[in-house]
Amino acid sequence: SDKGLIDSWAEEGIWYMSEWGVMIGVGNNRFAPKNDYTREMSVMTMIRLYNLLLDNRPETVFISPGVTLVSDNGTDGYAADPEFFIKMKLPAGWTYNRLNGEFTDADNKPAATLSKLMIYPGGVPAMSDDEKGGVYYFTSGEKLMFSLHFNDRMSDAVKKCILGSVVIYDRVRPSITADIEAYMYDVNRRAAEAYGWFDMSTMSARHGIDDILRERTGTAQPIPELQLSAGGYREIGDSRIKTYADLEAYIKSLFSDDIAESLLSRDIYRDIGGKLHGLDAARGSDITKGGEKASVKRVDANKLIYTVRLELRGGDLNTVAGYETHEFVHEQVGQKWVWTKFYLYR
């Protein structure tokens, strides 16, 4: 109730401390920012920080939304592969659903929605004051915009702190310095997921995994089984990649041409009636492979080495019998950064 007494420079810090439960005010819905900070308060602050052990800190997430090109007259041009990463800090307990762009809070209630990134070749169009909330701009030859729409119950402090943490990375020309490890972890995770569609298990042949989980937990209506097409191919129910052209473009955006062609030539996926279909196939992962640690080395301005040190489990699967190292290459080829050496090691 006394937030009007909080100086602007302190708003973000107070919001984080409150979210973490470290400094929760003096009671009666008051923070008392102008009061003395006593020895007792200091002791409680240190104890709470110690107990927290950073386990419940706001999570830093990398989000890779789709990019839509919008022409000068405001009409949609084409949907492109994600070429940009958004990094933002979420409050403790928040989660992000990559399939629908929705955020949920610690109580699993809808909190915000992220729109697609939009590239405007002729510049970002004029917006009303109501539309400006949560809009960020990125200038690199063209104008880029995304919108974060918050639920009405979100406070201005929460909105301000989330939006204040946002950084946009251009994957075509990544301007990455201190966050290179986080960036590389994310592009490695995305590549491993996509490579696994060919080498581990086919993309969902029914619906997205979130839909399947909702069905199994009784929170949604049963999903109708999709019929097999000729040759045993089943329609893919992924909301992100709907056609073979989408899949091909996505794979080629992640990997060099030779790796992409080697995956696509396996004939696991086909275009049938304008929709993406795939063969049901899966293999198990290697249970003798344990935990891993990754490191990043910049060779030069156009080449990065991502190294993984993997534990090898002993016969009882509980002890570490040894280690093996895997090295992957991420480099700029033409105008894009792609993996030129990549495989699955589990």
DRENVEXBA-208855 format. One record per residue (C-alpha): x, y, z; residue in three letters. Coordinates in steps of 0.02 Angstrom, whole numbers. Example, Ala and Ser with C-alpha at 12.3 -4.5 7.8 and 13.67 -1.06 7.14 Angstrom:
! residues 2
{px: 615 py: -225 pz: 390 type: ALA}
{px: 684 py: -53 pz: 357 type: SER}
This chain:
! residues 346
{px: 0 py: 0 pz: 0 type: SER}
{px: 150 py: 118 pz: 20 type: ASP}
{px: 228 py: 81 pz: -150 type: LYS}
{px: 219 py: 268 pz: -188 type: GLY}
{px: 362 py: 291 pz: -63 type: LEU}
{px: 478 py: 175 pz: -159 type: ILE}
{px: 609 py: 267 pz: -261 type: ASP}
{px: 615 py: 216 pz: -444 type: SER}
{px: 793 py: 151 pz: -431 type: TRP}
{px: 738 py: 26 pz: -297 type: ALA}
{px: 578 py: -40 pz: -378 type: GLU}
{px: 659 py: -185 pz: -470 type: GLU}
{px: 763 py: -243 pz: -321 type: GLY}
{px: 614 py: -236 pz: -204 type: ILE}
{px: 509 py: -333 pz: -328 type: TRP}
{px: 637 py: -472 pz: -339 type: TYR}
{px: 662 py: -480 pz: -151 type: MET}
{px: 474 py: -490 pz: -126 type: SER}
{px: 454 py: -623 pz: -261 type: GLU}
{px: 590 py: -727 pz: -179 type: TRP}
{px: 513 py: -706 pz: -7 type: GLY}
{px: 673 py: -628 pz: 60 type: VAL}
{px: 605 py: -457 pz: 108 type: MET}
{px: 417 py: -464 pz: 131 type: ILE}
{px: 382 py: -299 pz: 218 type: GLY}
{px: 333 py: -251 pz: 395 type: VAL}
{px: 152 py: -311 pz: 394 type: GLY}
{px: -15 py: -228 pz: 356 type: ASN}
{px: 29 py: -232 pz: 170 type: ASN}
{px: 172 py: -108 pz: 196 type: ARG}
{px: 353 py: -119 pz: 141 type: PHE}
{px: 408 py: 36 pz: 238 type: ALA}
{px: 548 py: 83 pz: 118 type: PRO}
{px: 594 py: 239 pz: 218 type: LYS}
{px: 606 py: 153 pz: 387 type: ASN}
{px: 769 py: 103 pz: 472 type: ASP}
{px: 842 py: -66 pz: 424 type: TYR}
{px: 874 py: -151 pz: 590 type: THR}
{px: 999 py: -284 pz: 641 type: ARG}
{px: 855 py: -406 pz: 662 type: GLU}
{px: 794 py: -371 pz: 486 type: MET}
{px: 970 py: -395 pz: 421 type: SER}
{px: 985 py: -564 pz: 508 type: VAL}
{px: 818 py: -623 pz: 437 type: MET}
{px: 868 py: -563 pz: 263 type: THR}
{px: 1031 py: -661 pz: 269 type: MET}
{px: 945 py: -818 pz: 336 type: ILE}
{px: 814 py: -813 pz: 199 type: ARG}
{px: 945 py: -786 pz: 65 type: LEU}
{px: 1046 py: -932 pz: 135 type: TYR}
{px: 895 py: -1047 pz: 140 type: ASN}
{px: 842 py: -995 pz: -32 type: LEU}
{px: 1006 py: -1058 pz: -107 type: LEU}
{px: 949 py: -977 pz: -269 type: LEU}
{px: 833 py: -1126 pz: -302 type: ASP}
{px: 681 py: -1015 pz: -319 type: ASN}
{px: 758 py: -869 pz: -409 type: ARG}
{px: 668 py: -801 pz: -562 type: PRO}
{px: 708 py: -911 pz: -709 type: GLU}
{px: 800 py: -845 pz: -861 type: THR}
{px: 724 py: -919 pz: -1017 type: VAL}
{px: 768 py: -911 pz: -1201 type: PHE}
{px: 615 py: -905 pz: -1312 type: ILE}
{px: 619 py: -939 pz: -1499 type: SER}
{px: 455 py: -878 pz: -1572 type: PRO}
{px: 412 py: -883 pz: -1755 type: GLY}
{px: 450 py: -734 pz: -1865 type: VAL}
{px: 320 py: -661 pz: -1982 type: THR}
{px: 368 py: -538 pz: -2117 type: LEU}
{px: 241 py: -398 pz: -2137 type: VAL}
{px: 238 py: -292 pz: -2294 type: SER}
{px: 229 py: -104 pz: -2298 type: ASP}
{px: 40 py: -105 pz: -2316 type: ASN}
{px: 20 py: -208 pz: -2157 type: GLY}
{px: -21 py: -376 pz: -2235 type: THR}
{px: 67 py: -537 pz: -2187 type: ASP}
{px: 200 py: -594 pz: -2308 type: GLY}
{px: 265 py: -764 pz: -2253 type: TYR}
{px: 302 py: -859 pz: -2096 type: ALA}
{px: 490 py: -888 pz: -2079 type: ALA}
{px: 594 py: -998 pz: -1967 type: ASP}
{px: 638 py: -922 pz: -1798 type: PRO}
{px: 789 py: -810 pz: -1827 type: GLU}
{px: 785 py: -720 pz: -1661 type: PHE}
{px: 796 py: -770 pz: -1479 type: PHE}
{px: 711 py: -672 pz: -1341 type: ILE}
{px: 789 py: -688 pz: -1169 type: LYS}
{px: 688 py: -635 pz: -1018 type: MET}
{px: 682 py: -668 pz: -831 type: LYS}
{px: 521 py: -743 pz: -766 type: LEU}
{px: 461 py: -728 pz: -585 type: PRO}
{px: 488 py: -879 pz: -473 type: ALA}
{px: 368 py: -1019 pz: -517 type: GLY}
{px: 320 py: -951 pz: -688 type: TRP}
{px: 326 py: -1067 pz: -838 type: THR}
{px: 321 py: -1038 pz: -1025 type: TYR}
{px: 231 py: -1149 pz: -1151 type: ASN}
{px: 325 py: -1144 pz: -1316 type: ARG}
{px: 177 py: -1217 pz: -1412 type: LEU}
{px: 54 py: -1077 pz: -1378 type: ASN}
{px: 162 py: -934 pz: -1314 type: GLY}
{px: 73 py: -928 pz: -1145 type: GLU}
{px: 149 py: -896 pz: -974 type: PHE}
{px: 75 py: -966 pz: -814 type: THR}
{px: 115 py: -905 pz: -639 type: ASP}
{px: 163 py: -1003 pz: -483 type: ALA}
{px: -22 py: -1045 pz: -456 type: ASP}
{px: -31 py: -1116 pz: -634 type: ASN}
{px: -146 py: -974 pz: -687 type: LYS}
{px: -129 py: -880 pz: -853 type: PRO}
{px: -15 py: -730 pz: -829 type: ALA}
{px: 38 py: -668 pz: -1001 type: ALA}
{px: 47 py: -711 pz: -1186 type: THR}
{px: 191 py: -681 pz: -1306 type: LEU}
{px: 152 py: -637 pz: -1486 type: SER}
{px: 257 py: -689 pz: -1634 type: LYS}
{px: 401 py: -579 pz: -1683 type: LEU}
{px: 355 py: -466 pz: -1827 type: MET}
{px: 479 py: -394 pz: -1952 type: ILE}
{px: 420 py: -234 pz: -2036 type: TYR}
{px: 526 py: -193 pz: -2191 type: PRO}
{px: 455 py: -17 pz: -2197 type: GLY}
{px: 468 py: 18 pz: -2011 type: GLY}
{px: 354 py: -18 pz: -1864 type: VAL}
{px: 180 py: 56 pz: -1893 type: PRO}
{px: 110 py: 187 pz: -1776 type: ALA}
{px: 19 py: 119 pz: -1623 type: MET}
{px: -101 py: 189 pz: -1496 type: SER}
{px: -46 py: 211 pz: -1315 type: ASP}
{px: -143 py: 55 pz: -1267 type: ASP}
{px: -45 py: -48 pz: -1393 type: GLU}
{px: 126 py: 11 pz: -1336 type: LYS}
{px: 131 py: -90 pz: -1175 type: GLY}
{px: 257 py: -229 pz: -1187 type: GLY}
{px: 320 py: -184 pz: -1360 type: VAL}
{px: 506 py: -186 pz: -1397 type: TYR}
{px: 599 py: -133 pz: -1552 type: TYR}
{px: 754 py: -202 pz: -1635 type: PHE}
{px: 846 py: -106 pz: -1769 type: THR}
{px: 963 py: -197 pz: -1887 type: SER}
{px: 918 py: -147 pz: -2063 type: GLY}
{px: 736 py: -189 pz: -2029 type: GLU}
{px: 618 py: -157 pz: -1884 type: LYS}
{px: 572 py: -302 pz: -1771 type: LEU}
{px: 433 py: -301 pz: -1642 type: MET}
{px: 354 py: -418 pz: -1517 type: PHE}
{px: 214 py: -394 pz: -1393 type: SER}
{px: 193 py: -466 pz: -1219 type: LEU}
{px: 11 py: -457 pz: -1164 type: HIS}
{px: -11 py: -470 pz: -975 type: PHE}
{px: -162 py: -532 pz: -880 type: ASN}
{px: -260 py: -389 pz: -801 type: ASP}
{px: -213 py: -444 pz: -625 type: ARG}
{px: -25 py: -423 pz: -657 type: MET}
{px: 44 py: -273 pz: -562 type: SER}
{px: 142 py: -135 pz: -647 type: ASP}
{px: 296 py: -184 pz: -546 type: ALA}
{px: 291 py: -362 pz: -613 type: VAL}
{px: 268 py: -300 pz: -792 type: LYS}
{px: 408 py: -174 pz: -775 type: LYS}
{px: 532 py: -300 pz: -706 type: CYS}
{px: 495 py: -434 pz: -836 type: ILE}
{px: 502 py: -313 pz: -981 type: LEU}
{px: 657 py: -231 pz: -910 type: GLY}
{px: 749 py: -397 pz: -920 type: SER}
{px: 712 py: -430 pz: -1104 type: VAL}
{px: 855 py: -447 pz: -1227 type: VAL}
{px: 833 py: -492 pz: -1410 type: ILE}
{px: 971 py: -592 pz: -1496 type: TYR}
{px: 987 py: -597 pz: -1684 type: ASP}
{px: 1033 py: -777 pz: -1728 type: ARG}
{px: 1087 py: -726 pz: -1902 type: VAL}
{px: 1220 py: -612 pz: -1827 type: ARG}
{px: 1226 py: -658 pz: -1643 type: PRO}
{px: 1287 py: -516 pz: -1532 type: SER}
{px: 1330 py: -630 pz: -1387 type: ILE}
{px: 1459 py: -594 pz: -1254 type: THR}
{px: 1431 py: -641 pz: -1072 type: ALA}
{px: 1278 py: -747 pz: -1113 type: ASP}
{px: 1364 py: -857 pz: -1241 type: ILE}
{px: 1346 py: -1013 pz: -1133 type: GLU}
{px: 1158 py: -987 pz: -1113 type: ALA}
{px: 1139 py: -952 pz: -1298 type: TYR}
{px: 1237 py: -1106 pz: -1348 type: MET}
{px: 1142 py: -1216 pz: -1227 type: TYR}
{px: 979 py: -1161 pz: -1307 type: ASP}
{px: 1032 py: -1185 pz: -1489 type: VAL}
{px: 1107 py: -1354 pz: -1441 type: ASN}
{px: 945 py: -1407 pz: -1356 type: ARG}
{px: 842 py: -1355 pz: -1508 type: ARG}
{px: 959 py: -1446 pz: -1626 type: ALA}
{px: 956 py: -1604 pz: -1520 type: ALA}
{px: 766 py: -1602 pz: -1518 type: GLU}
{px: 756 py: -1583 pz: -1707 type: ALA}
{px: 893 py: -1713 pz: -1740 type: TYR}
{px: 798 py: -1831 pz: -1626 type: GLY}
{px: 646 py: -1822 pz: -1739 type: TRP}
{px: 750 py: -1924 pz: -1862 type: PHE}
{px: 864 py: -2023 pz: -1748 type: ASP}
{px: 766 py: -2048 pz: -1586 type: MET}
{px: 578 py: -2041 pz: -1612 type: SER}
{px: 463 py: -1970 pz: -1742 type: THR}
{px: 379 py: -1804 pz: -1709 type: MET}
{px: 211 py: -1827 pz: -1622 type: SER}
{px: 102 py: -1923 pz: -1743 type: ALA}
{px: -54 py: -1866 pz: -1653 type: ARG}
{px: -41 py: -1702 pz: -1561 type: HIS}
{px: 84 py: -1602 pz: -1460 type: GLY}
{px: 146 py: -1682 pz: -1300 type: ILE}
{px: 54 py: -1552 pz: -1195 type: ASP}
{px: -110 py: -1607 pz: -1274 type: ASP}
{px: -70 py: -1790 pz: -1240 type: ILE}
{px: -31 py: -1753 pz: -1058 type: LEU}
{px: -192 py: -1655 pz: -1038 type: ARG}
{px: -288 py: -1800 pz: -1111 type: GLU}
{px: -206 py: -1926 pz: -996 type: ARG}
{px: -238 py: -1820 pz: -842 type: THR}
{px: -421 py: -1797 pz: -887 type: GLY}
{px: -410 py: -1609 pz: -916 type: THR}
{px: -462 py: -1616 pz: -1098 type: ALA}
{px: -576 py: -1714 pz: -1212 type: GLN}
{px: -501 py: -1874 pz: -1287 type: PRO}
{px: -403 py: -1841 pz: -1445 type: ILE}
{px: -467 py: -1933 pz: -1598 type: PRO}
{px: -342 py: -2056 pz: -1673 type: GLU}
{px: -276 py: -1996 pz: -1840 type: LEU}
{px: -289 py: -2122 pz: -1980 type: GLN}
{px: -138 py: -2200 pz: -2063 type: LEU}
{px: -105 py: -2149 pz: -2242 type: SER}
{px: -36 py: -2259 pz: -2379 type: ALA}
{px: 134 py: -2329 pz: -2333 type: GLY}
{px: 103 py: -2316 pz: -2147 type: GLY}
{px: 125 py: -2127 pz: -2132 type: TYR}
{px: 24 py: -2035 pz: -2002 type: ARG}
{px: -20 py: -1850 pz: -1998 type: GLU}
{px: 91 py: -1750 pz: -1881 type: ILE}
{px: -3 py: -1647 pz: -1755 type: GLY}
{px: 134 py: -1522 pz: -1711 type: ASP}
{px: 62 py: -1346 pz: -1707 type: SER}
{px: 230 py: -1268 pz: -1752 type: ARG}
{px: 275 py: -1369 pz: -1907 type: ILE}
{px: 125 py: -1409 pz: -2015 type: LYS}
{px: 198 py: -1448 pz: -2186 type: THR}
{px: 351 py: -1537 pz: -2255 type: TYR}
{px: 413 py: -1368 pz: -2317 type: ALA}
{px: 403 py: -1303 pz: -2138 type: ASP}
{px: 505 py: -1452 pz: -2078 type: LEU}
{px: 634 py: -1435 pz: -2215 type: GLU}
{px: 657 py: -1249 pz: -2184 type: ALA}
{px: 673 py: -1277 pz: -1996 type: TYR}
{px: 802 py: -1415 pz: -2014 type: ILE}
{px: 904 py: -1312 pz: -2137 type: LYS}
{px: 899 py: -1164 pz: -2019 type: SER}
{px: 983 py: -1268 pz: -1883 type: LEU}
{px: 1108 py: -1374 pz: -1979 type: PHE}
{px: 1228 py: -1360 pz: -2125 type: SER}
{px: 1162 py: -1419 pz: -2293 type: ASP}
{px: 1251 py: -1587 pz: -2286 type: ASP}
{px: 1183 py: -1630 pz: -2113 type: ILE}
{px: 1008 py: -1570 pz: -2160 type: ALA}
{px: 1008 py: -1672 pz: -2321 type: GLU}
{px: 1068 py: -1828 pz: -2231 type: SER}
{px: 921 py: -1815 pz: -2110 type: LEU}
{px: 788 py: -1772 pz: -2238 type: LEU}
{px: 846 py: -1911 pz: -2356 type: SER}
{px: 792 py: -2043 pz: -2229 type: ARG}
{px: 614 py: -2028 pz: -2296 type: ASP}
{px: 537 py: -2028 pz: -2123 type: ILE}
{px: 425 py: -1879 pz: -2167 type: TYR}
{px: 321 py: -1842 pz: -2321 type: ARG}
{px: 199 py: -1714 pz: -2385 type: ASP}
{px: 29 py: -1796 pz: -2408 type: ILE}
{px: -116 py: -1687 pz: -2460 type: GLY}
{px: -23 py: -1530 pz: -2410 type: GLY}
{px: 4 py: -1591 pz: -2231 type: LYS}
{px: 156 py: -1662 pz: -2145 type: LEU}
{px: 153 py: -1850 pz: -2114 type: HIS}
{px: 281 py: -1961 pz: -2030 type: GLY}
{px: 319 py: -2144 pz: -1997 type: LEU}
{px: 298 py: -2204 pz: -1818 type: ASP}
{px: 472 py: -2251 pz: -1761 type: ALA}
{px: 571 py: -2241 pz: -1600 type: ALA}
{px: 725 py: -2307 pz: -1514 type: ARG}
{px: 774 py: -2303 pz: -1332 type: GLY}
{px: 911 py: -2191 pz: -1263 type: SER}
{px: 1072 py: -2264 pz: -1193 type: ASP}
{px: 1043 py: -2290 pz: -1006 type: ILE}
{px: 1230 py: -2308 pz: -975 type: THR}
{px: 1255 py: -2122 pz: -1012 type: LYS}
{px: 1243 py: -2012 pz: -857 type: GLY}
{px: 1260 py: -1827 pz: -816 type: GLY}
{px: 1350 py: -1705 pz: -927 type: GLU}
{px: 1441 py: -1539 pz: -920 type: LYS}
{px: 1458 py: -1423 pz: -1068 type: ALA}
{px: 1581 py: -1286 pz: -1111 type: SER}
{px: 1596 py: -1161 pz: -1253 type: VAL}
{px: 1753 py: -1101 pz: -1341 type: LYS}
{px: 1755 py: -961 pz: -1469 type: ARG}
{px: 1879 py: -1007 pz: -1607 type: VAL}
{px: 1854 py: -844 pz: -1701 type: ASP}
{px: 1716 py: -721 pz: -1744 type: ALA}
{px: 1629 py: -851 pz: -1853 type: ASN}
{px: 1656 py: -1015 pz: -1761 type: LYS}
{px: 1611 py: -1087 pz: -1591 type: LEU}
{px: 1653 py: -1257 pz: -1517 type: ILE}
{px: 1526 py: -1336 pz: -1398 type: TYR}
{px: 1605 py: -1476 pz: -1295 type: THR}
{px: 1508 py: -1601 pz: -1187 type: VAL}
{px: 1592 py: -1710 pz: -1055 type: ARG}
{px: 1476 py: -1857 pz: -1023 type: LEU}
{px: 1477 py: -1977 pz: -876 type: GLU}
{px: 1480 py: -2164 pz: -914 type: LEU}
{px: 1386 py: -2266 pz: -784 type: ARG}
{px: 1454 py: -2428 pz: -712 type: GLY}
{px: 1367 py: -2597 pz: -714 type: GLY}
{px: 1251 py: -2550 pz: -571 type: ASP}
{px: 1206 py: -2387 pz: -663 type: LEU}
{px: 1235 py: -2291 pz: -501 type: ASN}
{px: 1424 py: -2264 pz: -509 type: THR}
{px: 1530 py: -2167 pz: -632 type: VAL}
{px: 1646 py: -2285 pz: -725 type: ALA}
{px: 1724 py: -2156 pz: -839 type: GLY}
{px: 1694 py: -2010 pz: -956 type: TYR}
{px: 1683 py: -1975 pz: -1141 type: GLU}
{px: 1694 py: -1810 pz: -1233 type: THR}
{px: 1590 py: -1750 pz: -1380 type: HIS}
{px: 1632 py: -1596 pz: -1482 type: GLU}
{px: 1512 py: -1499 pz: -1593 type: PHE}
{px: 1543 py: -1353 pz: -1710 type: VAL}
{px: 1427 py: -1202 pz: -1727 type: HIS}
{px: 1481 py: -1077 pz: -1857 type: GLU}
{px: 1424 py: -944 pz: -1978 type: GLN}
{px: 1391 py: -1008 pz: -2153 type: VAL}
{px: 1337 py: -869 pz: -2269 type: GLY}
{px: 1215 py: -763 pz: -2171 type: GLN}
{px: 1165 py: -894 pz: -2042 type: LYS}
{px: 1239 py: -980 pz: -1891 type: TRP}
{px: 1216 py: -1169 pz: -1906 type: VAL}
{px: 1285 py: -1331 pz: -1837 type: TRP}
{px: 1417 py: -1400 pz: -1956 type: THR}
{px: 1458 py: -1547 pz: -1843 type: LYS}
{px: 1317 py: -1624 pz: -1742 type: PHE}
{px: 1250 py: -1796 pz: -1689 type: TYR}
{px: 1156 py: -1877 pz: -1545 type: LEU}
{px: 1266 py: -1959 pz: -1415 type: TYR}
{px: 1137 py: -2040 pz: -1301 type: ARG}
